Amino acid sequence: MKTRLIFLWSLFVITSSVYAQSLKPYNLRFAKLANRWDEAMPLGNGMLGALIWEKNQKLRLSLDRADLWDERKALDISKLTFKWVEEQVIQKNYGAVQKIGDAPYDTSPYPTKLPAAAVEFDLAKLGKVVSNELDIQTALNTIKFESGTIFNCYIHATAARGYFGFEELKDITVIPDLIVHNYANNLTEQGDNSHAGSGLQKLGYAKGTLTKTANTILYHQPTAEGHYYEVLIQWQRMAKDQVIGSWTISNDKPAVPVAIAATAKEPTGWPEHLAWWKQYWGKSNLSVPDTLIQKQYYLELYKLGAVARKGAPAITLQAVWTADNGSLPPWKGDFHNDLNTQLSYWPSYTANRLDEAATFTDWLWKIRNRNLAYTKQYFGVAGLNVPGVVTLSGDPMGGWIQYALSPTVGAWASQHFYWQWKYSMDNAFLKTRAYPYIHEVATYLESITRLKDGVRKLPLSSSPEYNDNSINAWFFNWTNFDLSLSKFLFKAAAEVSAANGKPSESKHWLTILAQLPDYEVNQTGFTIAPGADLTSSHRHMSQYMAIYPLDLLDVNREQDRVIIDHSLNQLEKMGTRAWCGYSFSWMASLYARAYQADKALKQLQIFASNFCSPNSFHLNGDQKGGQYSGFTYRPFTLEGNFAFAQGVQELLLQSRNNYIQVFPAVPTTWKNVSFNNLRTEGAFLVSAIKENGVPAKVKVLAEKGGWLKIKLPFKTFVVKGVPAAAVKTNNEGLTVVKLAQKQEVTFENG
């Protein structure tokens, strides 16, 4: 009788052929195991995660769970108010603010994301590794040994458990060992980056307990304030040379074993796992002729599928791949809302992964009540804002408070409610989520701003992360970062109010919008703030928010084009020496919005070749010795990865100013390009093909119906699916046609 793992592998081989597009060329494939956690093979299902690598001659699975947190408070927010901070800035007494607002983040080990444990197998009993492959199509890691032994592991896509197994074992004494982290001893491990933080032992937890039987290990780890988690490993010998096992992590409840029967035909739920990944990969695809870009793009989409899942928390800095180096994770693995969480969801919308995108808005809605209380306490007004650095439950963590307690974080968070509505045109989401959330944030921002001589302004403004956390990081006039977000917010508030049948509210928000000043621009393009030009290289693109992602400027308008061109020219003059990896990813989208395709492509190539680990993780620093950036460290965070994916999509399809554009910024070397079922605002699914340098066809499916306004990549065309007379071209060169729900229209070059 075939055992479970043979069945699993043969099922994989058979089913992989049914996918519309083979993803095998984009697999991670090595001849050995990684010897660092941030180069490991990553597996995940949004809630659980694992990193497979080698440590001290052991095959190691670093286990993680997204909601394992120590949420003890280090910041006493009751000692801070926005008005008091303003007074200290005016009085040049900013040290008092830093002591209360900034210092706790650096001096206290909590609040923080927590790693769970690790599973290890003795490599001395397994032999030399000859092949190590992660199949991204099915999220299965397979390791082959010189002895003929095969190790398979995966995390079930929809269940809270992971599976592992061996085939052709030569040493039947191979069993898993559970390795606990140094929460309760004085041992220290060498951290591997400058932002690793304190050792885990500084959290001061009681020693955990290990309970072992012949084929199970249970680890119970108390954390803080009565909380705990458990890790359970179990395994079963299926035949003389074959073993199958599972693991799970529970949070504040006992870990529940999963039966593994040696006689069961399918004991692990593999078909359901496979079905989930099949539907995930079937939502969209694209093909570009640059193998570096193509592979990195699909690895980013794989990671998105591994870290975003309904019911799981939003994507943190490392999501379900918390550092396994004996230290707190980089920047405590928290939710950084001054760009990291937002960039992590950028590709979800165009890639037609709205379920994955919804994990951000679901989490923001879940923490809304705490954020309402925070807004009232710190800002002293009604309405809603979101901390810039925040715990799982929504409490502010402090840090550099210009950004950690920024007055416009809620406005940026609101964009994702707006996008979720615009890309889905889901009326229920509009009424129950997008409208109330955006309305509450707009209410707050109106209240916190001050109106003088018909012009509205913030009491204090900042721009991440210019001048770091010094008093000079505060401005008494609008920064373009805060101003752009405010313009977007009130514009969006007017739109969702009108769509929700509230015209008087819409008119009110348009009135507030008109009270905002113009952008601060000069010959350098967007300044940071009045009197503060970009005069050196900097990692954040904060002052360029109006170009992307907020889409408030359009390069097709002459006045906007001048601002965009001057801004990009100034960025180029200042260079990239102080950039991180995500800077290049973001820059690709900025260039794409300016139709500077070849420059956008260069940013993507630099990111993929210089700023990523061999397993595709974004390591922030330049890993080739500082070729492009003076940052050569390696703290792993995910936002750069996902911003890269959006940068690729922006070359092929853009939603801009209530119209969509196909092939807006295709690099000159890309002669053959195609994509299928990318999504745009208005809930349109778009497919297109370019052959031998010539755009050939564009197909659009109206998921909800409505007016399609599209800028096609050819001037003359043959239309199919609707009467030719129904298709018009307006004065802006846009093709316009009204489509019914589920109606499809095709434009062929001709």
Buried (B, 14 or more C-beta within 10 A) or exposed (E): EEBBBBBBBEBBEEBBEEBEEEBEEBBBEBEEBBEBBBBBBBBBBBBBBBBBBBBEEBBBBBBBBBBBBBBBBBBEBEEBBBEBBBBBBEEEEBEEBBEBBBBBBEEBBBBBBBBBBBBBBBBEBBBEBEBBBBBBBBBBBBBBBEBEBBBBBBBBBBBBBBBBBBBBBBBEEBBBBBBBBBBBEEEBBEBBBEBBBBBBBBBBBEEBEBEEEEBBBBBBBBBBEEBBBBBBBBBBBBBEBBBBBBBBBBBEEEBEBBEBEBEEEEBBBBEEBBBBBBEBBBBBBBBBEBEEBBBBBBBBBBBBBBBBBEEBBBBBBBBBBBBBBBBBBBBBBBBBBBBBBBBBBBBBBBBBBBBBBBBBBBBBBBBBEBBBEBBBBBBEBEBBBBBBBBBBEBBBBBBBBBBBBBBBBBBBBBBBBBBBBBBBBBEEBBBEBBBBBBBBBBBBBBBBBEEEEEEBBBBBBBBBBBBEBEBEBBBBBBBBBBBBBBBBBBBBBBBBBBBBEBEEBBEBBBEBBEBBEEBBBEEBBBBBBBEBBBEEBBBBBBBBBBBBBBBBBBBBEEEBBBBBBBBBEBBEEBEBBBBBBBBBBBBBBBBBBBBBBEBBBBBBBBBBBBBBBEBBBBBBBBBEEEEBBEBBBBBBBBBBBBBBBBBBBBBBBBBBBEBBBBBBBBBEEBEEBBBBBBBBBBBBBBBBBBEEEEBBBBBBBBBBBBEBBBBBBBEEBEBEBBEEEEBEEEEEEBBBBBBEEEBBBBBBBE
